[in-house]
Amino acid sequence: MNKVYQNFLSGGLAAFLILTLTSCTTSSTGRKQFIMTSASDETQMGLQAFNQMKKEVPLSTNPQHKSLVERVGARIAAQAKDRMPDAKWEFVVFESKEANAFCLPGGKIGIYTGILPITKNEAGLAAVIGHEVAHASNRHGGERMSQAQAVQTATALGGQVASEKYSAITMVALGGLGKVGIELPFSRAQESEADHVGLLYMAKAGYDPEESVRFWERFSAANKGQPQGFELLRTHPVDAKRIADLKSWMPEAKALMPKGK
């Protein structure tokens, strides 16, 4: 057997064993998760990072924006209580032209004012916050950290078993394949899962889930002309796929809406 191939298999086997032996948690969609960090450690890291961000990024001084985000956030977060019963949720509006939002472990959610004209209404904002709350409730932050650590470990092991002649080639191969074959697709899986679970959260909270599709249509239009790149190398699903997926999950979401809505 070719030595490069042997070394590649050794590194790949190490990665497989790490992922298999430690994949002991399950997401709310039933997906097996690889998480090495503890929930308490993730929460502490998220809190530290969020506090630092609040010092470095201007906070919105608009009381209506603050009230709206906190109100919608509380309604959505209540739907994740089964997975995060003791969470200290925090919803903060940051003053920025960037049309974005983010989640840090433990329930720290940031909304940039630049996305509010695209959310347009309360249900549109619920679609965004539902997505971020789903990231938190499914511990995607800890999962990303754990996966990066495993890829780094597997790459190092692959280099150790390689001969002097082939070690550099093997390290490059493992590093490149780890990035494209594991890290990026995994991130897309998390983003899709957050779309799915977030849609269910907003419906359970009494928001029209159809607004999630309308939000992404508006978001896509606002970013028209901006290159989205090859889907293989994207960490987020392309907008068209996102919209198609949301439509496919719509019957499930509507079935969860409170009676009378």
MOZI-V753284 format. One line per field, one symbol per residue. burial: I if it has 16 or more other C-alpha atoms within 10 Angstrom, else O. Layout:
burial->???
This chain:
burial->OOOIOOIIOIIIOIIOOIIOOOOOIOIIOOOOIIIIOOOOOIIOOIIOOIOOOOOOOOIIOOOOIIOOIIOIIOIIIIIIOOOIOOIOIIIIIIIIOOIOIIIIIIIIIIIIIIIIOIIOOIIIIIIIIIIIIIIIIIIIIIIIOIIIOIIIIIIIIIIIIIOOOOIOIIIOIIIOOIIOOOIIIIIIOIIIIIIIIIIIIIIIIIIIIIIIIIIIIIIIOOOOOOOOOOOOOOIIIOIOOIIOIIIOIIOOIIOOIOOOO
